[in-house]
Amino acid sequence: MTDLFADKASDWDTMPIPQAISQGVSQALLRNVALDETLEVMDFGAGTGLLAAALAPRVARIWAVDVSATMLDALAAKPELRGQVEPVCQDILAEPLKQQFDLIVSAMAMHHVADTEALLAQFAGHLKGGGRIALADLDQEDGSFHPPTIEGVFHPGFDRERLRGLLLAAGFVDIAFTTALEVSKEGTTYPIFLVTAELS
Ligand SMILES: C[S@@+](CC[C@H](N)C(=O)[O-])C[C@H]1O[C@@H](n2cnc3c(N)ncnc32)[C@H](O)[C@@H]1O
């Protein structure tokens, strides 16, 4: 699989939009999801670990799953995450992990996966009974958030009601959406949702 973030990894943490999004998503997640030091967490599409860094002090351990080796190299280079956040360079849709989690979190990665139903099925399969998800991504937009030539973007955000239906079909209950933050880019405002749910 081509590493589509190879040219972005070195600058990612200093870019204002990823910074604003990870801060807003982290804060929304901390407001909406009860965390404790027993939780084993997967961060799907963890990138350089911006979200994982905010959660790591509050949970047992985080497995930072990503298909970009360069993004995970940047994560692995952060001494403060060592021992608490484990980088895992694997496409879990093609090759699931042999492990289950209490919580799966994700920020801005779902729109990079073409088959949302297959992704949600993998999330369900990677959760212990009663496990939870907390997933953040763009609300449905007009396709202007990313440059038109960008590769690997399969969804111009997500319609909340359609995503709710896909989550129900994948076995999730107690589905709740909140707006984590709004990002402004070139005169347009893009809301970003956080959806939380539990595996029934
Ligand atoms: C927009 S970045 C977000 C990174 C990080 N979550 C953040 O908020 O800073 C999207 C990330 O999803 C990863 N990604 C894309 N497709 C993926 C897949 N199939 N499995 C795991 N990660 C994937 C990319 O490599 C990239 O690191």
The ligand as an SDF file (V2000), in Angstrom:
LIG
                    3D

 27 29  0  0  0  0  0  0  0  0999 V2000
   -5.7760   12.9000    8.3200 C   0  0  0  0  0  0  0  0  0  0  0  0
   -4.6500   11.7720    9.0360 S   0  0  0  0  0  0  0  0  0  0  0  0
   -5.1270   11.8510   10.7510 C   0  0  0  0  0  0  0  0  0  0  0  0
   -4.0240   11.4090   11.6760 C   0  0  0  0  0  0  0  0  0  0  0  0
   -4.3520   11.5560   13.1620 C   0  0  0  0  0  0  0  0  0  0  0  0
   -5.5060   10.7680   13.5270 N   0  0  0  0  0  0  0  0  0  0  0  0
   -4.5590   13.0050   13.5240 C   0  0  0  0  0  0  0  0  0  0  0  0
   -5.7040   13.3810   13.8250 O   0  0  0  0  0  0  0  0  0  0  0  0
   -3.5770   13.7580   13.5120 O   0  0  0  0  0  0  0  0  0  0  0  0
   -5.3100   10.2110    8.5160 C   0  0  0  0  0  0  0  0  0  0  0  0
   -4.4660    9.0200    8.9480 C   0  0  0  0  0  0  0  0  0  0  0  0
   -5.1920    7.8280    8.6290 O   0  0  0  0  0  0  0  0  0  0  0  0
   -4.2750    6.8920    8.1270 C   0  0  0  0  0  0  0  0  0  0  0  0
   -4.9630    5.8740    7.3290 N   0  0  0  0  0  0  0  0  0  0  0  0
   -5.4850    5.9880    6.0820 C   0  0  0  0  0  0  0  0  0  0  0  0
   -6.0150    4.8160    5.6920 N   0  0  0  0  0  0  0  0  0  0  0  0
   -5.8350    3.9350    6.7130 C   0  0  0  0  0  0  0  0  0  0  0  0
   -6.1470    2.5630    6.9160 C   0  0  0  0  0  0  0  0  0  0  0  0
   -6.7830    1.8320    5.9810 N   0  0  0  0  0  0  0  0  0  0  0  0
   -5.7980    1.9800    8.0800 N   0  0  0  0  0  0  0  0  0  0  0  0
   -5.1600    2.7170    9.0450 C   0  0  0  0  0  0  0  0  0  0  0  0
   -4.8230    4.0170    8.9090 N   0  0  0  0  0  0  0  0  0  0  0  0
   -5.1670    4.6130    7.7640 C   0  0  0  0  0  0  0  0  0  0  0  0
   -3.2820    7.7210    7.3280 C   0  0  0  0  0  0  0  0  0  0  0  0
   -2.0930    7.0130    7.0620 O   0  0  0  0  0  0  0  0  0  0  0  0
   -3.1250    8.9240    8.2520 C   0  0  0  0  0  0  0  0  0  0  0  0
   -2.0930    8.7470    9.1770 O   0  0  0  0  0  0  0  0  0  0  0  0
  1  2  1  0
  2  3  1  0
  2 10  1  0
  3  4  1  0
  4  5  1  0
  5  6  1  0
  5  7  1  0
  7  8  2  0
  7  9  1  0
 10 11  1  0
 11 12  1  0
 11 26  1  0
 12 13  1  0
 13 14  1  0
 13 24  1  0
 14 15  1  0
 14 23  1  0
 15 16  2  0
 16 17  1  0
 17 18  1  0
 17 23  2  0
 18 19  1  0
 18 20  2  0
 20 21  1  0
 21 22  2  0
 22 23  1  0
 24 25  1  0
 24 26  1  0
 26 27  1  0
M  CHG  2   2   1   9  -1
M  END
$$$$
